[in-house]
Amino acid sequence: MNTTVKLLLIVTLMLSIIIPFGYFLIGQKTKKRYKRAIGTNVFFFFGACLVAGIMLFGGEPVQAADAAAAASNATGFGYLAAALSTGLSCVGGGIAVASAASAALGAISEDSSALGKSLIFVGLAEGVCLYGLIISFMILGKL
């Protein structure tokens, strides 16, 4: 796809969001108008995504064969592993921090001397994210 087509798809996706909700916000805010705006948004958004997918995979197969020969599967899986190790560890760390921080705030509100102990547990939960990031750097270093 050339740059003009990419820009046109971006503009189409943005307009598929702006126009239906602009229609909803200008008039009366009823449930029927809201459903119509959501339906129009979904129709045009997924329609633009479908057209973009067709254009993306509708290229010449020679380019795909050259790209496949240039990059091996091992490199692609390495990048995928690095992304998954960072992403999943951050999701797990976020869940752990949410639980630990809310419990720490409850403990601090009852007894202010528990601040130091509770910060240690919140810091341990944040460490999970850092371990995932370190692992992803180690994987990227091997590629």
N, C-alpha and C positions, 0 to 999 in steps of 0.2 A: 504494500500500500504506500502510496506517496504521501507527502506532507499535506497536500490539499484535502485528500480523502480523510486523513486522520483528524485534521482540524474540523472538517465538516461533521464527522461522527461525534466529536466532543461537543460541538455546538448543538447538535441534535439531541444528545443526551441531556445537556443542560436545559434546553428549551422544553424537553419532555417533562421536566420537573417544574420549571418556572411557570409555564403557560397554564396548566390545569389548576395549580394552586393560586395563581393570580386571578383566574376566573372565579375561584371559590371565594377569595378574600374581597373581591370588588363587590359582589352581590350580597344577597341575604345569606346568612350562614345557617343553612338548614341541613338536615341529615341527608336529604336526597342530593343536594348539590355537592356535599362532601363525598358521597359515594360515587357520584359521577366524576368528580375530580380525581379520586383515587383510581377508578377504572380507566380513565383516559391516561393517567400517568403510567399505570402498569402496562397498558397496551402499547404506548409509544416507547417506553423505556425498553421493554423486552423485544419490541420490534426492531429498535435500533441495535440492540445487542445481537439479535439474530442476523441482521444485515452485516454487522461487523464481523461476526463469526464466519459467515459465508465468504466475505471478502478476505478474511484472514486465511482460510483454508482453501481458497480458490486460486491460489498462486500456481506458478509452474512447479512441477515436482522435481525438476532438476536442482532448483535452489535448495529444496529440502534434503536431497541426497547429498549435496555438498556440505550442508550444515551438519548433517548426521556424521559424515566422515571426519569433519574437523573436530567435533567434540565427542569424546567417548562417554559411555554410560557411567563410568566410574566417577568422572568429574561432576556430572549432573547429580548423581546420588550423593556425592560428598557435599555439594551445596545444599541439597535437600536435607541431609542429616544435620548440617550446621544450623539451618533455619529451624528445624524441628526441635533441636536441643535448646536453642535460645527461646523459642516461642513457648514450648510446653513448660519449661522451667519457670518462665515469667508468669504464665497462667497459674501454675501451682504456687509460686511465691505470692502472687496477688491474693489467692484464696487464703493462704496461711497468714498473711499480714492482715487481711480483713478480720479474721477470727481473733488473732492475737491482739490487734490494736483495739478492737472493741472491748475485749476482756480487760486489757490494760487500762483503758479509760474508766471502766467500771471500778476496777480495783483502786485506781488513783483517786476517784471521787469519794470513795469510802475512807481510804487511808493514804495520805500523801507521802508517807514514807516508803510506799511500794513502788515509787517511780523508777528507781534504779533497777530493781528486779524485773519489772515489766518491760523496760526498754531492752533488756538483754534478750528476752524472748521475741520481741518484734524484730530486733536486729538479726537473730538467727533465722527468722522466716525470710528476711530480705536476702540473706546469704544464699538461699537456694537459687535465686535469679543470677547471682554472680557466678555460681558454680556452672550453671548452664552456659553462660557467656564465655567462661574460660574454656569449657569443652568445645564450644563452637570455634573459638580461636585456634584451639589445637587441631581440630579437623581441617580448618582452612589452611593451616600451616603445612599440612600433609599434602594438599592438592597441588 
